[in-house]
């Protein structure tokens, strides 16, 4: 009997071994035949995954018998899928070739530095938000870009109105006026338009968002002391793109967006249009709007012409019209009386044009010309007060680029004008002004060795009423090996004095005196940052990417708003404002799961007349964590949490620390998807911690806003891809 059982047992053991097989593969570049590290290899529908090593090798264990689909993914390469029948007999590694995908490579080509090189080869530290990450953030707030930016380490959006939701962006602890906001390289949101810029830019027609933290004034001129944000628009492709996005919230909001793009041989077009509406929302039940009543219409058509293979001409118009009213809920609903009468109304009109022409002279040299003109009108009204003015701004640049494999030179000239005209009111100062800046710049990128890249730049600006400014800048990229690289950079910056700051915005510009070029000076700065990047695969199944950044910025003669009797005046303080700290980012990937973790430490202080004071409304510690689960073209789910430490307020008190959490889920089909988002589901609200105003409801004196006011909000929607 035992002679019969032993062969049967042997057969069963052998069958079991074959049923749970190990499989080996090597992944190579289709064109260069070089090994590809960091490729994610997974079995479709199963939690079996692996990451290729430096030689492109990967092993998968415990593969069940039957037909299996193996999926290979790497950023910059077309996704590949193969089918094999297991048990699969093999004596050597199975070779898989991935093909570079141009569309994917474009997503990591950075435009903000004026270089055509990929992000891996640019010494300037640039962060970008693109692709699925940008789409996921748009699900949370499709009407503006606050959510997209505020969830990055080192960036904080600061709400400047408790009832109108006006907001500004702060990078590395510095006020919003020190960040330059661009769209496709055009400075369209400066001056009078800066106070509402974040609220009036929808993310749904954007290809990517590029962030340069630290001094970047050498690139586009003054204003980029803390950094710059460049919003890069989508461009048309041969395949038609027609998308619609409909979103609604339980905070009484509605958003309808549409985008169309198509290119032929000689002509291409894109069209983005959006309609957003929100009723006044008061989750605290205090008769004041946390979200104002608003209606906003946006349109942005663009025409792309390709007269020759070497020339591209782009013409665009961008228009935004908004009516936003915050304040007493009774007043907004038409039930005002002597007690319930407070309000803030913002009526804005923005129309801007963009023209750019790129001509490739030969395979090395390129000539670019661009021009924009913008018209921005704002009327801000509250009981007994009106601020009403119009800004006319223009920007023109011409530059020439000569690029070889190892070197790249860019030289250029630009001119920027900002003309603001305020309508005279009986109770206000007249703060009209005209600013004109002429600039010349030169940039060089030099690949000295494969492991050592150097980028230098020099700009000279002549600012009307303030004279010449010279802005040198240098950055170094060290590629220590395939896992490690490091960037070190720094430069000078400046900011032209203006009344449009976070402090004056909180006062609605009431009793704020005009800038006086005879007494006011340019704010000037120097800054540096250093980062180290590391990526590897752990246990051949977990991808790990880590980034550590250290930063420092020092600003001299900071412009402060000081009380002068019953009025306020901007004065250049005898001292400095310094901000130093670090940002830590870690990303882990395992199969369909991705974990993002970040920590920001910011130490920002004002030093004036020998007194050292914390910069108000700056969280010293911030921790963020996001866990994503994604099944390709089927499901997306995300859980996130953000903690903020105590912040000093302008009245000398401290706000409390708080935690914001969120959960989002999206189900995808080929032509459409549906999603739901639970934002701030623990309902962290400043109105739960303290009174948001002092005085009476008819004449409230608002405290600084350091935490959310809208609380727990649920939104959901449908996205159509036709």
Secondary structure per residue as TSV (DSSP state, phi and psi in degrees):
chain	resnum	aa	ss	phi	psi
A	1	X	-	360.0	-39.3
A	2	X	H	-65.2	-27.0
A	3	X	H	-71.7	-20.8
A	4	X	H	-85.5	-40.8
A	5	X	H	-69.1	-38.7
A	6	X	H	-60.0	-46.7
A	7	X	H	-62.7	-35.4
A	8	X	H	-65.3	-44.3
A	9	X	H	-61.6	-42.6
A	10	X	H	-61.3	-41.8
A	11	X	H	-63.9	-42.0
A	12	X	H	-64.3	-41.4
A	13	X	H	-64.5	-44.1
A	14	X	H	-62.3	-42.3
A	15	X	H	-62.6	-41.8
A	16	X	H	-62.6	-40.3
A	17	X	H	-64.6	-40.3
A	18	X	H	-69.2	-33.1
A	19	X	H	-69.4	-28.6
A	20	X	S	-117.0	82.3
A	21	X	E	-98.3	153.8
A	22	X	E	-95.6	140.8
A	23	X	E	-131.2	135.2
A	24	X	E	-115.9	144.9
A	25	X	E	-146.6	158.1
A	26	X	E	-127.2	129.1
A	27	X	E	-105.0	130.0
A	28	X	E	-128.7	156.7
A	29	X	E	-73.7	130.3
A	30	X	T	-60.9	-35.9
A	31	X	T	-86.8	-46.4
A	32	X	T	-94.3	-14.9
A	33	X	-	62.8	18.5
A	34	X	-	-86.4	149.0
A	35	X	B	-62.5	147.6
A	36	X	-	-115.1	111.1
A	37	X	T	-81.1	166.8
A	38	X	T	66.0	19.9
A	39	X	-	-81.3	129.5
A	40	X	E	-86.3	123.9
A	41	X	E	-117.4	125.3
A	42	X	E	-141.7	154.8
A	43	X	E	-91.2	122.8
A	44	X	T	-60.0	127.4
A	45	X	T	84.0	-3.2
A	46	X	S	-125.1	157.3
A	47	X	S	-92.1	46.0
A	48	X	-	-112.8	120.7
A	49	X	E	-147.7	162.8
A	50	X	E	-156.7	163.0
A	51	X	E	-124.2	131.3
A	52	X	-	-69.1	147.1
A	53	X	-	-87.7	-167.6
A	54	X	T	-63.8	-24.3
A	55	X	T	-95.0	9.8
A	56	X	S	77.5	11.1
A	57	X	E	-91.3	147.6
A	58	X	E	-149.8	148.0
A	59	X	E	-127.0	135.0
A	60	X	E	-117.3	130.7
A	61	X	E	-108.2	161.4
A	62	X	E	58.7	43.0
A	63	X	E	-81.2	122.3
A	64	X	-	-72.6	159.6
A	65	X	S	-67.9	155.6
A	66	X	E	114.3	179.1
A	67	X	E	-74.3	126.6
A	68	X	E	-126.1	143.9
A	69	X	E	-103.9	125.7
A	70	X	E	-108.9	131.1
A	71	X	E	-114.3	133.6
A	72	X	E	-118.3	124.9
A	73	X	E	-131.7	134.5
A	74	X	-	-155.2	130.5
A	75	X	T	-58.1	131.6
A	76	X	T	95.6	-4.0
A	77	X	B	-128.8	149.0
A	78	X	-	-66.3	134.2
A	79	X	-	-62.7	139.5
A	80	X	E	-125.2	144.1
A	81	X	E	-133.4	131.9
A	82	X	E	-126.9	155.4
A	83	X	E	-119.4	130.9
A	84	X	E	-134.4	150.0
A	85	X	E	-96.9	126.8
A	86	X	E	-110.7	140.9
A	87	X	S	-64.4	139.8
A	88	X	-	-116.5	112.4
A	89	X	-	-73.0	128.9
A	90	X	-	-151.2	141.1
A	91	X	S	-107.4	-21.0
A	92	X	S	-138.7	168.2
A	93	X	-	-62.7	139.5
A	94	X	E	-76.9	125.9
A	95	X	E	-91.7	131.9
A	96	X	E	-124.8	133.8
A	97	X	E	-113.1	128.4
A	98	X	E	-105.0	142.8
A	99	X	-	-102.5	129.3
A	100	X	B	-57.7	138.8
A	101	X	-	-113.9	115.2
A	102	X	H	-58.8	-40.7
A	103	X	H	-62.7	-39.7
A	104	X	H	-68.7	-39.1
A	105	X	H	-64.2	-31.1
A	106	X	H	-63.6	-29.7
A	107	X	T	-69.0	-18.1
A	108	X	T	-113.1	17.8
A	109	X	B	-93.3	123.5
A	110	X	-	-95.0	130.4
A	111	X	-	-95.6	-23.8
A	112	X	T	-65.5	-27.2
A	113	X	T	-89.9	2.5
A	114	X	S	66.8	9.4
A	115	X	-	-97.8	149.9
A	116	X	-	-95.9	9.9
A	117	X	S	-83.8	158.4
A	118	X	B	-72.3	163.4
A	119	X	G	-62.1	-28.4
A	120	X	G	-68.2	-19.2
A	121	X	G	-114.2	16.0
A	122	X	-	-105.0	122.6
A	123	X	S	-64.8	-31.9
A	124	X	S	-65.9	132.4
A	125	X	-	-74.7	115.7
A	126	X	-	-126.1	128.3
A	127	X	E	-101.2	146.7
A	128	X	E	-137.4	148.6
A	129	X	E	-119.6	120.1
A	130	X	E	-152.4	174.7
A	131	X	H	58.6	-132.6
A	132	X	H	-65.4	-34.9
A	133	X	H	-62.9	-41.1
A	134	X	H	-66.5	-39.6
A	135	X	H	-65.0	-40.8
A	136	X	H	-65.0	-39.8
A	137	X	H	-67.5	-34.2
A	138	X	H	-65.6	-29.6
A	139	X	H	-61.1	-33.5
A	140	X	H	-76.6	-37.3
A	141	X	-	-151.9	86.1
A	142	X	T	-74.3	-9.0
A	143	X	T	-85.9	-21.8
A	144	X	-	-155.9	177.6
A	145	X	S	-101.4	12.1
A	146	X	H	-59.1	-46.1
A	147	X	H	-66.0	-37.7
A	148	X	H	-60.4	-43.1
A	149	X	H	-83.4	-39.0
A	150	X	H	-68.7	-16.3
A	151	X	T	-92.2	5.7
A	152	X	S	-90.2	145.3
A	153	X	T	-63.4	145.2
A	154	X	T	80.6	-1.5
A	155	X	E	-121.4	135.5
A	156	X	E	-136.5	130.8
A	157	X	E	-91.9	129.0
A	158	X	E	-109.0	115.8
A	159	X	E	-76.8	128.4
A	160	X	-	-104.6	-5.8
A	161	X	-	-135.7	129.1
A	162	X	T	-72.6	-21.6
A	163	X	T	-120.0	-13.6
A	164	X	T	-109.4	-7.2
A	165	X	-	67.1	15.9
A	166	X	-	-59.4	144.2
A	167	X	E	-147.5	156.3
A	168	X	E	-133.0	160.7
A	169	X	E	-100.6	137.7
A	170	X	E	-122.8	129.1
A	171	X	E	-113.3	127.1
A	172	X	T	51.4	43.0
A	173	X	T	82.7	1.7
A	174	X	B	-101.9	146.9
A	175	X	-	-58.2	161.1
A	176	X	G	-61.4	-27.6
A	177	X	G	-68.8	-12.0
A	178	X	G	-93.7	6.4
A	179	X	E	-110.4	131.3
A	180	X	E	-94.8	126.8
A	181	X	E	-108.7	119.8
A	182	X	E	-122.2	157.2
A	183	X	E	-129.8	115.7
A	184	X	T	55.2	35.0
A	185	X	T	83.6	3.0
A	186	X	B	-101.5	127.0
A	187	X	-	-81.4	83.1
A	188	X	-	-95.9	-7.2
A	189	X	S	-124.2	38.9
A	190	X	-	-101.9	175.3
A	191	X	G	60.9	-133.1
A	192	X	G	-62.0	-25.1
A	193	X	G	-81.3	-7.1
A	194	X	G	-70.9	-31.4
A	195	X	G	-66.4	-23.8
A	196	X	G	-119.6	7.0
A	197	X	G	-57.3	-46.3
A	198	X	G	-62.6	-30.5
A	199	X	G	-83.2	-13.4
A	200	X	G	-114.0	11.8
A	201	X	-	-114.8	114.9
A	202	X	-	-87.6	143.9
A	203	X	S	-88.1	-2.4
A	204	X	T	-78.2	-14.1
A	205	X	T	-105.6	17.2
A	206	X	E	-96.7	137.0
A	207	X	E	-81.2	-42.7
A	208	X	E	-163.0	163.5
A	209	X	E	-120.6	127.6
A	210	X	E	-109.6	133.3
A	211	X	E	-121.0	124.9
A	212	X	E	-116.6	114.5
A	213	X	E	-96.4	139.3
A	214	X	S	96.3	177.3
A	215	X	-	-56.5	122.6
A	216	X	-	-137.5	21.9
A	217	X	H	-65.5	-24.5
A	218	X	H	-62.3	-27.4
A	219	X	H	-75.8	-51.1
A	220	X	H	-128.8	9.5
A	221	X	-	101.0	-170.6
A	222	X	T	-61.4	156.5
A	223	X	T	108.8	-15.4
A	224	X	-	-103.1	46.1
A	225	X	S	-67.8	-44.9
A	226	X	S	-84.3	-24.0
A	227	X	E	148.0	-175.5
A	228	X	E	-137.9	153.5
A	229	X	E	-123.0	119.2
A	230	X	E	-113.8	119.2
A	231	X	E	-93.4	116.7
A	232	X	E	-101.2	120.5
A	233	X	E	-78.7	156.5
A	234	X	-	-68.9	153.4
A	235	X	-	-121.9	155.4
A	236	X	-	-74.5	149.2
A	237	X	-	-122.8	172.7
A	238	X	S	-61.2	-36.9
A	239	X	S	-82.2	129.9
A	240	X	-	-63.4	142.6
A	241	X	E	-124.5	122.0
A	242	X	E	-136.8	110.1
A	243	X	E	-126.3	144.0
A	244	X	E	-129.1	143.3
A	245	X	E	-134.9	117.7
A	246	X	E	-116.6	130.0
A	247	X	E	-139.4	141.4
A	248	X	E	-138.0	151.0
A	249	X	E	-127.1	156.9
A	250	X	T	-78.0	-2.5
A	251	X	T	-92.2	25.7
A	252	X	T	69.9	35.6
A	253	X	E	-113.5	151.2
A	254	X	E	-141.1	135.7
A	255	X	E	-136.9	128.6
A	256	X	E	-126.7	123.2
A	257	X	E	-132.9	144.6
A	258	X	E	-139.6	144.2
A	259	X	E	-140.6	133.9
A	260	X	E	-131.8	139.5
A	261	X	E	-150.9	139.8
A	262	X	E	-161.7	137.5
A	263	X	E	-125.5	137.8
A	264	X	-	-108.8	-166.8
A	265	X	S	-64.6	-41.3
A	266	X	S	-112.2	-11.6
A	267	X	E	-147.1	148.5
A	268	X	E	-145.0	155.5
A	269	X	E	-140.7	148.1
A	270	X	E	-133.2	148.4
A	271	X	E	-144.2	122.2
A	272	X	E	-119.3	132.1
A	273	X	E	-139.7	143.4
A	274	X	E	-147.4	147.9
A	275	X	E	-132.6	122.9
A	276	X	E	-124.5	138.8
A	277	X	E	-141.9	141.6
A	278	X	E	-144.9	133.9
A	279	X	-	-84.3	157.4
A	280	X	-	-61.1	137.5
A	281	X	B	-130.9	128.0
A	282	X	-	-130.0	81.0
A	283	X	T	-69.5	-22.0
A	284	X	T	-84.6	-12.6
A	285	X	-	66.0	36.3
A	286	X	S	-109.2	11.4
A	287	X	S	68.9	18.3
A	288	X	B	-127.6	141.7
A	289	X	-	-76.4	124.7
A	290	X	S	-81.4	-33.3
A	291	X	B	-120.3	124.8
A	292	X	-	-76.5	163.9
A	293	X	E	-73.7	129.9
A	294	X	E	-152.6	152.0
A	295	X	E	-136.6	128.3
A	296	X	E	-136.6	133.7
A	297	X	E	-122.0	130.9
A	298	X	E	-128.9	137.6
A	299	X	E	-140.5	145.5
A	300	X	E	-151.6	84.7
A	301	X	E	-88.3	145.5
A	302	X	E	-137.4	143.5
A	303	X	E	-118.9	128.5
A	304	X	E	-114.7	124.0
A	305	X	E	-115.2	138.1
A	306	X	E	-126.5	73.3
A	307	X	E	-62.3	-32.7
A	308	X	E	-137.6	171.7
A	309	X	T	-67.6	-18.5
A	310	X	T	-99.2	-5.3
A	311	X	E	-126.2	135.3
A	312	X	E	-130.8	128.7
A	313	X	E	-119.6	128.9
A	314	X	E	-123.6	130.5
A	315	X	E	-127.5	126.9
A	316	X	E	-140.4	153.1
A	317	X	E	-127.0	136.4
A	318	X	E	-128.0	121.4
A	319	X	E	-129.4	135.4
A	320	X	E	-137.8	130.4
A	321	X	E	-130.5	123.4
A	322	X	E	-139.6	142.6
A	323	X	E	-126.1	114.9
A	324	X	E	-127.2	123.3
A	325	X	E	-128.1	119.4
A	326	X	E	-118.5	166.1
A	327	X	E	137.7	-145.8
A	328	X	B	-68.8	128.5
A	329	X	H	-59.9	-37.4
A	330	X	H	-64.3	-41.8
A	331	X	H	-63.6	-45.5
A	332	X	H	-63.1	-36.1
A	333	X	T	-84.2	1.5
A	334	X	T	88.9	14.8
A	335	X	-	-111.1	37.3
A	336	X	-	-68.6	148.2
A	337	X	-	-144.5	-168.9
A	338	X	S	-62.4	-30.9
A	339	X	S	-85.0	-45.9
A	340	X	S	-99.8	82.9
A	341	X	-	-137.1	1.7
A	342	X	-	-84.3	141.1
A	343	X	E	-156.7	160.6
A	344	X	E	-132.9	122.1
A	345	X	E	-119.3	127.6
A	346	X	E	-115.3	116.1
A	347	X	E	-111.3	123.2
A	348	X	E	-131.7	146.9
A	349	X	E	-132.6	127.6
A	350	X	E	-131.3	124.2
A	351	X	E	-134.3	126.7
A	352	X	E	-137.8	150.7
A	353	X	E	-115.8	148.3
A	354	X	E	-133.5	132.1
A	355	X	E	-133.5	127.6
A	356	X	E	-141.4	145.0
A	357	X	E	-135.7	126.7
A	358	X	E	-120.5	126.5
A	359	X	E	-126.9	122.3
A	360	X	E	-86.8	106.6
A	361	X	-	-67.0	-41.5
A	362	X	S	-158.6	-163.9
A	363	X	S	-72.7	-4.6
A	364	X	S	-113.6	-39.0
A	365	X	E	-107.9	141.7
A	366	X	E	-138.0	141.5
A	367	X	E	-120.1	132.6
A	368	X	E	-130.6	137.9
A	369	X	E	-131.9	136.8
A	370	X	E	-147.8	150.0
A	371	X	E	-148.2	142.6
A	372	X	E	-139.7	151.0
A	373	X	E	-136.3	134.4
A	374	X	E	-131.2	144.3
A	375	X	E	-121.4	124.6
A	376	X	E	-134.7	122.7
A	377	X	E	-120.7	131.0
A	378	X	E	-135.0	132.1
A	379	X	E	-122.0	116.8
A	380	X	E	-113.1	121.2
A	381	X	E	-130.0	135.7
A	382	X	E	-139.1	171.2
A	383	X	T	-52.9	119.0
A	384	X	T	76.4	13.5
A	385	X	E	-150.9	141.0
A	386	X	E	-137.7	129.5
A	387	X	E	-113.8	120.1
A	388	X	E	-140.4	119.6
A	389	X	E	-157.3	166.3
A	390	X	E	-131.6	134.8
A	391	X	E	-111.3	132.7
A	392	X	E	-117.7	119.9
A	393	X	E	-131.3	146.4
A	394	X	E	-139.4	152.6
A	395	X	E	-143.9	131.4
A	396	X	E	-135.2	135.9
A	397	X	E	-143.8	142.1
A	398	X	E	-132.3	132.0
A	399	X	E	-142.9	157.9
A	400	X	E	-127.2	132.1
A	401	X	E	-123.0	134.3
A	402	X	E	-124.3	115.9
A	403	X	E	-124.6	130.4
A	404	X	-	-118.9	-176.8
A	405	X	S	-63.2	-35.0
A	406	X	S	-106.5	-18.5
A	407	X	E	-135.7	154.3
A	408	X	E	-147.3	121.9
A	409	X	E	-112.1	137.2
A	410	X	E	-133.7	125.2
A	411	X	E	-124.9	148.1
A	412	X	E	-165.8	168.7
A	413	X	E	-128.8	146.0
A	414	X	E	-148.3	161.7
A	415	X	E	-139.0	137.5
A	416	X	E	-132.0	132.3
A	417	X	E	-127.5	143.1
A	418	X	E	-138.4	110.2
A	419	X	E	-119.9	116.2
A	420	X	E	-114.4	132.1
A	421	X	E	-126.7	118.9
A	422	X	E	-99.2	137.7
A	423	X	-	-77.5	132.0
A	424	X	-	-66.0	131.6
A	425	X	-	-123.6	151.8
A	426	X	T	-63.6	-28.3
A	427	X	T	-108.8	13.4
A	428	X	S	-126.3	160.1
A	429	X	-	-80.5	152.5
A	430	X	-	-90.0	116.2
A	431	X	-	-116.1	33.4
A	432	X	-	-66.6	149.0
A	433	X	E	-156.6	166.2
A	434	X	E	-136.5	122.7
A	435	X	E	-117.5	132.8
A	436	X	E	-132.8	130.5
A	437	X	E	-129.4	128.0
A	438	X	E	-108.2	136.2
A	439	X	E	-138.0	150.8
A	440	X	E	-134.0	140.8
A	441	X	E	-144.8	158.3
A	442	X	E	-142.6	135.4
A	443	X	E	-130.6	146.1
A	444	X	E	-139.2	133.5
A	445	X	E	-120.8	122.7
A	446	X	E	-127.3	118.5
A	447	X	E	-88.3	89.9
A	448	X	E	-69.8	-46.6
A	449	X	E	-136.4	167.4
A	450	X	T	-58.8	-27.6
A	451	X	T	-102.0	-3.1
A	452	X	E	-134.9	111.0
A	453	X	E	-117.7	137.1
A	454	X	E	-123.8	132.5
A	455	X	E	-125.4	127.3
A	456	X	E	-128.9	157.4
A	457	X	E	-157.3	152.4
A	458	X	E	-144.1	130.4
A	459	X	E	-126.3	143.0
A	460	X	E	-126.3	120.2
A	461	X	E	-113.1	140.6
A	462	X	E	-110.2	112.5
A	463	X	E	-101.0	124.4
A	464	X	T	-55.3	133.9
A	465	X	T	76.4	-10.5
A	466	X	T	-126.4	-6.3
A	467	X	E	86.8	-159.2
A	468	X	E	-90.8	147.9
A	469	X	E	-132.4	134.4
A	470	X	E	-113.6	129.8
A	471	X	E	-128.7	91.7
A	472	X	E	-81.9	157.0
A	473	X	E	-155.0	143.6
A	474	X	E	-145.6	142.6
A	475	X	E	-142.1	146.6
A	476	X	E	-129.3	136.9
A	477	X	E	-116.6	124.9
A	478	X	E	-115.2	117.0
A	479	X	-	-97.3	90.3
A	480	X	-	-66.9	-41.8
A	481	X	S	-164.6	-168.8
A	482	X	S	-69.7	-20.6
A	483	X	S	-93.8	-33.6
A	484	X	E	-111.3	137.6
A	485	X	E	-148.0	159.0
A	486	X	E	-144.3	145.3
A	487	X	E	-126.6	138.2
A	488	X	E	-133.7	127.3
A	489	X	E	-154.5	161.9
A	490	X	E	-170.8	167.2
A	491	X	E	-176.7	-178.8
A	492	X	E	-103.8	159.2
A	493	X	E	-150.3	170.8
A	494	X	E	-154.3	163.8
A	495	X	E	-139.7	127.2
A	496	X	-	-76.3	134.7
A	497	X	-	-59.6	139.8
A	498	X	-	-152.1	155.1
A	499	X	S	-79.5	-10.7
A	500	X	-	-89.0	87.1
A	501	X	S	-129.8	172.2
A	502	X	H	-63.4	-37.8
A	503	X	H	-64.5	-46.3
A	504	X	H	-72.5	-30.1
A	505	X	H	-63.4	-39.0
A	506	X	H	-63.1	-30.7
A	507	X	T	-87.5	-0.1
A	508	X	T	58.7	25.1
A	509	X	T	65.7	15.1
A	510	X	T	-70.6	124.3
A	511	X	T	61.4	21.9
A	512	X	B	-89.9	122.2
A	513	X	-	-77.3	156.1
A	514	X	-	-69.7	161.2
A	515	X	-	-68.5	139.7
A	516	X	-	-116.7	103.9
A	517	X	T	-58.3	-21.8
A	518	X	T	-71.3	-29.4
A	519	X	T	-111.3	-27.8
A	520	X	-	-91.2	149.6
A	521	X	-	-125.8	167.0
A	522	X	-	-65.5	140.3
A	523	X	E	-82.9	129.6
A	524	X	E	-123.0	153.4
A	525	X	E	-147.5	162.4
A	526	X	E	-139.5	150.3
A	527	X	E	-158.7	162.7
A	528	X	E	-150.3	154.7
A	529	X	E	-145.1	153.6
A	530	X	E	-140.7	130.7
A	531	X	E	-134.5	159.1
A	532	X	E	-130.1	132.3
A	533	X	E	-119.0	140.1
A	534	X	E	-141.1	135.5
A	535	X	E	-140.5	143.0
A	536	X	E	-162.2	178.8
A	537	X	E	-117.7	131.0
A	538	X	E	-101.7	130.3
A	539	X	T	55.8	21.2
A	540	X	T	63.8	11.9
A	541	X	T	-133.0	-19.5
A	542	X	E	-115.8	124.1
A	543	X	E	-87.7	139.0
A	544	X	E	-131.0	127.6
A	545	X	E	-130.7	128.6
A	546	X	E	-131.4	142.9
A	547	X	E	-136.4	131.7
A	548	X	E	-123.6	122.4
A	549	X	E	-120.0	137.7
A	550	X	E	-119.6	137.6
A	551	X	E	-137.5	155.0
A	552	X	E	-152.6	133.1
A	553	X	E	-138.0	136.0
A	554	X	E	-128.3	125.8
A	555	X	E	-118.1	125.8
A	556	X	E	-100.3	154.9
A	557	X	S	52.4	50.2
A	558	X	-	-60.5	140.8
A	559	X	E	-86.0	116.0
A	560	X	E	-117.1	148.6
A	561	X	E	-92.3	115.5
A	562	X	E	-117.0	140.2
A	563	X	E	-68.5	136.7
A	564	X	E	-129.7	83.5
A	565	X	T	69.1	-120.3
A	566	X	T	-92.2	1.5
A	567	X	E	-116.9	179.5
A	568	X	E	-131.2	141.2
A	569	X	E	-133.3	146.5
A	570	X	E	-86.0	128.0
A	571	X	E	-129.4	145.3
A	572	X	E	-83.1	111.0
A	573	X	-	-70.9	146.4
A	574	X	S	-81.8	85.8
A	575	X	E	171.9	-149.3
A	576	X	E	-153.0	163.1
A	577	X	E	-120.2	124.1
A	578	X	E	-123.1	145.1
A	579	X	E	-137.3	126.2
A	580	X	E	-139.4	158.7
A	581	X	E	165.9	-158.4
A	582	X	E	-152.4	157.3
A	583	X	E	-128.9	132.6
A	584	X	E	-121.3	127.8
A	585	X	E	-129.3	132.5
A	586	X	E	-132.0	134.4
A	587	X	E	-127.9	128.0
A	588	X	E	-118.8	138.9
A	589	X	E	-129.6	132.1
A	590	X	E	-143.2	108.5
A	591	X	T	58.9	-122.8
A	592	X	T	-88.8	4.0
A	593	X	E	-105.7	142.5
A	594	X	E	-135.8	134.5
A	595	X	E	-122.0	123.7
A	596	X	E	-112.8	129.5
A	597	X	E	-131.6	141.4
A	598	X	E	-147.5	151.4
A	599	X	E	-139.4	135.0
A	600	X	E	-124.1	126.8
A	601	X	E	-115.1	123.8
A	602	X	E	-129.5	124.3
A	603	X	E	-119.7	94.1
A	604	X	E	-111.6	125.1
A	605	X	E	-135.3	148.1
A	606	X	E	-105.8	127.7
A	607	X	E	-116.0	106.1
A	608	X	E	-135.1	126.5
A	609	X	T	52.5	41.3
A	610	X	T	78.5	2.3
A	611	X	E	-105.5	132.8
A	612	X	E	-106.6	126.2
A	613	X	E	-138.9	140.4
A	614	X	E	-62.6	143.7
A	615	X	-	-71.5	122.9
A	616	X	S	-61.5	156.2
A	617	X	S	58.5	41.9
A	618	X	-	-129.3	116.1
A	619	X	-	-75.6	123.1
A	620	X	S	-70.5	-36.3
A	621	X	E	-124.4	135.5
A	622	X	E	-143.1	132.3
A	623	X	E	-122.8	135.2
A	624	X	E	-133.6	146.0
A	625	X	E	-144.8	133.8
A	626	X	E	-134.3	126.1
A	627	X	E	-112.0	121.3
A	628	X	E	-115.1	140.2
A	629	X	E	-124.6	124.2
A	630	X	E	-139.2	123.3
A	631	X	E	-104.7	118.6
A	632	X	T	-48.1	120.8
A	633	X	T	60.9	22.2
A	634	X	T	-129.9	-57.2
A	635	X	E	-138.3	147.3
A	636	X	E	-136.8	130.1
A	637	X	E	-140.0	142.4
A	638	X	E	-144.2	140.9
A	639	X	E	-125.1	130.0
A	640	X	E	-135.6	155.1
A	641	X	E	-148.6	139.3
A	642	X	E	-135.8	129.1
A	643	X	E	-115.8	142.9
A	644	X	E	-126.8	134.3
A	645	X	-	-81.2	176.5
A	646	X	-	-60.5	147.1
A	647	X	-	-125.4	138.5
A	648	X	B	-72.3	133.5
A	649	X	-	-99.7	163.9
A	650	X	T	-67.6	-18.5
A	651	X	T	-88.6	6.7
A	652	X	S	92.9	-9.9
A	653	X	-	-90.3	175.2
A	654	X	B	-117.8	137.4
A	655	X	-	-77.4	168.7
A	656	X	-	-94.0	161.1
A	657	X	-	-74.4	157.3
A	658	X	E	-154.5	165.5
A	659	X	E	-126.5	132.0
A	660	X	E	-115.0	132.1
A	661	X	E	-127.0	157.2
A	662	X	E	-156.2	155.9
A	663	X	E	-141.7	133.2
A	664	X	E	-133.0	140.9
A	665	X	E	-136.8	138.9
A	666	X	E	-137.6	132.8
A	667	X	E	-107.4	127.0
A	668	X	E	-112.7	139.6
A	669	X	-	-121.9	-177.5
A	670	X	S	-63.9	-43.5
A	671	X	S	-109.2	-9.3
A	672	X	E	-156.8	166.5
A	673	X	E	-147.7	155.8
A	674	X	E	-125.3	148.9
A	675	X	E	-146.5	161.4
A	676	X	E	-141.6	143.4
A	677	X	E	-133.7	127.4
A	678	X	E	-106.9	94.0
A	679	X	E	-90.8	129.6
A	680	X	T	56.9	50.9
A	681	X	T	-70.5	-11.2
A	682	X	T	-87.5	0.9
A	683	X	-	59.6	48.5
A	684	X	-	-72.1	121.6
A	685	X	-	-144.1	136.8
A	686	X	H	-63.6	-31.8
A	687	X	H	-71.8	-11.2
A	688	X	H	-83.1	-22.2
A	689	X	H	-93.3	-31.8
A	690	X	S	-164.2	168.8
A	691	X	-	-72.7	133.5
A	692	X	S	-82.3	-13.0
A	693	X	E	-144.2	161.5
A	694	X	E	-116.2	169.3
A	695	X	E	83.7	-159.6
A	696	X	E	-95.7	164.0
A	697	X	T	-66.5	-23.5
A	698	X	T	-84.0	-18.6
A	699	X	E	-144.7	66.8
A	700	X	E	-73.8	144.7
A	701	X	E	-111.2	108.2
A	702	X	E	-82.0	141.3
A	703	X	-	-81.7	167.1
A	704	X	-	-61.9	144.6
A	705	X	-	-96.4	117.1
A	706	X	-	-120.4	-12.5
A	707	X	S	-133.0	166.3
A	708	X	-	-59.4	149.9
A	709	X	S	-111.4	-22.3
A	710	X	S	-83.5	-17.8
A	711	X	-	69.6	-149.9
A	712	X	S	-71.9	119.6
A	713	X	E	-130.5	132.7
A	714	X	E	-106.8	130.4
A	715	X	E	-135.4	153.9
A	716	X	E	-153.4	163.8
A	717	X	E	-169.9	-176.8
A	718	X	E	-128.5	136.6
A	719	X	E	-119.1	126.4
A	720	X	E	-111.4	135.0
A	721	X	E	-122.8	98.4
A	722	X	-	-99.1	360.0
